[in-house]
């Protein structure tokens, strides 16, 4: 399609700061509607896009004729909104995570496949060229995968803590800033669903494999949601691994978002935070891929831009739904194991849906 007509679902800070600017800058995208239950927020974003605002997706579909939906809403709403958009024949870019349960994630994957529409998930790190390089190296240059170590620490804990305090309505949130309630237990918050999912999605996408079993411990630090997670896991292909995540990286301490893939003939070290990849070969040589001097390490607008390219026939799906669904299943099992004091949990597989 030459021009992709897009409805933006969710007028919060991520849409306002990243998705909408990328869509407005793309020559093949036309934003035809903005949907948000908070009227003032929807109208403000719609005014920037020069399109009408609606409270719900159904109203937008009745009035406009979009080809695609970009959904950036609280996690708990993803399945219902995604199912409605796919049911209307729309291609969908869904913010991460794809859903909150394996059953919901698998359902969206199957719905999209049956409807013949594209479903892409906004794991921003996957849309950087370094990720494509890392994926190719993992699958072609290091032999059989033996072991994986994953760490994803961030500063998201301050949002989880804020969600515990005096909860204000979304209408009161500052423009362009995240509202803490988005990260509450009721909306699917916590380090695993909000942050660790990035690394687990990357793991499943890069290896072409998914987690078969996991044993985990989680700590909430007196909050409603998990702040620290640590687990050991086994991939279906046989490789073993460990994963840790914390939302309590202090303001003056560096986050670490890193995956190390150890194979029989090489090692790939992928620094997601800096978009830097090192391929260590068995012969002692090393190849480094990192951003150029003027390249950003985190391209927040890239998922929306790449989504339009995909629908215009000029790109591939860098956020495919299969690995994203596998990440959802892994997080679900990780949290279940954490609640059960580390009891190993079998992770649901997509073909079981």
RATA-V132551 format. One record per residue. PHI is phi as a letter, one per 20 degrees, with the letter a starting at -180 (none if undefined). PSI is psi in degrees with one decimal (* if undefined). NEAR is the number of other ideal C-beta (glycine too) atoms within 8 Angstrom. Layout:
# RATA-V132551
phi-><PHI/PHI>
psi-><PSI/PSI>
near-><NEAR/NEAR>
This chain:
# RATA-V132551
phi-><none/f/d/e/e/d/d/e/d/o/d/f/f/f/f/f/e/c/f/f/g/f/f/f/e/e/f/d/d/c/e/d/a/c/d/a/f/e/g/f/f/f/f/f/f/f/f/f/e/m/b/f/d/c/f/c/f/g/f/f/f/f/d/d/c/f/e/b/c/d/d/c/c/g/g/f/e/f/f/f/f/f/f/f/f/f/f/e/n/e/f/c/d/d/f/f/f/g/a/d/c/f/f/f/f/f/f/f/f/f/f/f/f/f/e/m/d/e/c/c/d/e/f/g/g/f/e/e/g/f/f/f/f/f/f/f/f/f/e/c/d/c/m/f/f/d/b/c/c/c/c/b/d/b/d/f/g/f/f/f/f/f/f/f/e/f/e/e/f/g/f/e/f/f/g/m/c/f/e/g/g/g/d/f/g/f/e/n/f/o/f/f/f/e/c/f/g/g/f/f/f/f/g/f/f/f/e/m/c/b/f/e/b/b/c/c/c/c/c/d/l/m/e/f/c/f/d/c/c/b/b/d/b/c/f/f/f/o/f/d/a/c/b/c/b/b/e/d/f/f/f/d/d/f/f/c/c/b/c/d/d/d/d/f/c/r/c/d/d/d/e/f/f/d/l/d/c/c/d/d/e/f/e/n/f/b/d/d/c/b/f/f/g/d/e/f/e/c/d/f/e/f/g/f/f/f/f/f/g/g/f/e/n/d/a/d/e/e/c/f/f/g/f/f/f/f/f/f/f/f/f/g/f/g/f/f/f/f/f/d/l/n/f/f/c/f/e/f/d/g/f/e/f>
psi-><139.3/-46.4/126.0/117.6/122.9/136.4/126.8/118.5/111.2/116.5/32.0/-166.0/-34.7/-43.4/-45.2/-40.0/-23.8/-57.4/-50.8/-46.9/-38.6/-39.7/-43.4/-27.4/-11.2/127.0/-17.5/11.6/141.6/117.2/115.3/-12.5/150.9/132.4/133.5/137.6/-19.2/108.1/-45.3/-38.4/-43.0/-43.2/-37.5/-42.7/-37.9/-35.0/-39.2/-34.4/-11.4/41.6/168.8/157.4/146.0/154.6/-34.7/163.0/-40.2/-43.2/-39.5/-40.9/-31.6/-25.2/-34.9/175.1/70.1/155.7/-24.7/159.5/136.7/113.0/117.9/82.9/171.8/146.3/-38.9/-19.6/-7.3/-43.9/-48.9/-44.6/-40.6/-42.9/-40.3/-43.1/-45.3/-39.8/-26.0/4.3/17.1/145.9/148.6/129.5/114.2/131.1/154.2/153.8/162.3/-40.6/-173.1/-15.0/157.4/-41.9/-43.2/-43.3/-45.6/-37.3/-42.8/-39.7/-46.6/-38.5/-44.5/-41.5/-43.4/-32.2/-12.1/32.4/160.0/136.0/119.1/147.7/135.0/54.8/93.3/-39.9/-31.9/-16.7/6.8/142.2/-28.5/-34.9/-39.7/-39.8/-45.5/-43.1/-45.4/-39.9/-40.8/-39.9/-14.9/-21.5/-5.5/15.3/-149.6/131.8/129.8/-44.3/150.3/136.9/133.3/133.5/133.5/92.5/146.6/-175.3/20.1/-15.5/-31.2/-32.0/-38.7/-40.7/-40.5/-32.5/-19.8/-20.4/-153.7/112.6/122.2/159.3/153.9/-30.6/-22.0/-2.4/148.6/138.3/135.3/7.0/145.3/139.4/125.4/-32.6/-24.2/-28.3/18.0/167.1/-42.9/-25.0/5.3/33.9/-169.2/156.1/-39.6/-50.2/-33.7/-38.2/-51.8/-25.0/-31.7/-49.2/-37.5/-36.2/-42.5/-43.1/-49.8/-38.0/-42.9/-38.3/-20.9/20.1/173.5/166.1/131.8/-34.5/145.7/144.2/124.4/159.6/140.5/150.4/136.9/-14.6/45.5/13.2/174.6/-20.0/164.9/138.1/-37.7/134.6/139.8/135.4/155.2/144.8/166.6/130.3/157.5/-27.2/-6.5/-20.2/149.6/167.0/171.6/151.2/134.0/149.5/143.0/139.1/11.5/30.3/123.4/165.3/-29.5/12.9/144.3/130.6/157.6/119.2/97.2/141.8/132.6/121.1/118.6/116.0/179.8/-23.2/13.4/175.4/138.1/126.6/116.7/111.7/98.5/-36.8/-37.4/1.5/42.1/135.3/135.0/124.9/113.3/119.6/160.2/-26.1/3.3/-7.8/161.7/140.2/133.2/133.0/120.2/162.5/148.5/177.3/-35.6/15.1/132.4/147.9/-22.0/112.8/82.9/-27.5/-4.8/-39.0/-43.5/-42.1/-46.1/-31.1/-43.8/-40.4/-41.8/-48.1/-20.2/0.8/20.9/16.3/174.1/167.4/102.7/-4.1/57.0/149.2/-26.2/-57.4/-34.7/-39.9/-37.4/-36.1/-40.6/-45.3/-37.5/-45.0/-42.5/-45.0/-37.8/-47.4/-35.7/-43.0/-38.9/-39.5/-22.4/25.4/40.7/9.0/131.3/137.5/132.4/128.9/133.2/144.6/147.0/-40.5/-13.0/-7.6/*>
near-><7/4/7/12/11/15/18/18/13/12/15/15/11/11/14/11/9/11/14/14/9/13/16/10/7/10/3/10/11/7/14/11/15/15/16/14/7/10/9/7/14/16/9/10/16/14/7/8/12/6/10/9/13/12/8/8/14/7/10/15/10/5/8/11/5/13/10/15/15/15/14/12/10/7/12/8/8/17/12/7/13/16/11/10/13/15/8/8/6/12/12/16/16/13/11/11/16/16/14/12/8/12/8/13/17/14/12/19/15/9/12/13/7/6/9/4/10/11/13/17/15/12/15/12/12/11/12/14/6/13/17/9/10/14/10/9/14/14/8/5/11/14/8/5/15/8/8/15/11/14/12/15/12/13/9/11/14/7/14/17/9/9/17/8/7/3/7/8/5/11/7/5/12/4/8/6/7/10/10/11/10/12/15/13/9/5/11/11/15/13/18/14/12/13/11/15/15/14/15/15/17/15/14/17/14/14/14/6/9/13/16/10/10/15/11/15/10/13/8/9/8/3/10/9/13/12/14/13/18/10/14/8/14/11/15/9/7/6/12/10/13/10/16/12/16/12/16/9/12/6/4/3/6/4/9/9/13/13/15/11/14/10/14/6/8/12/10/16/11/15/10/14/10/8/15/12/15/9/14/9/11/6/4/5/6/8/8/8/10/8/10/4/3/3/7/5/9/9/8/7/11/11/16/15/12/12/14/14/10/12/12/11/3/5/8/4/8/12/13/10/14/9/11/18/16/15/15/17/17/15/14/13/15/17/14/9/16/14/7/8/6/9/7/8/13/7/15/12/9/12/4/6/10>
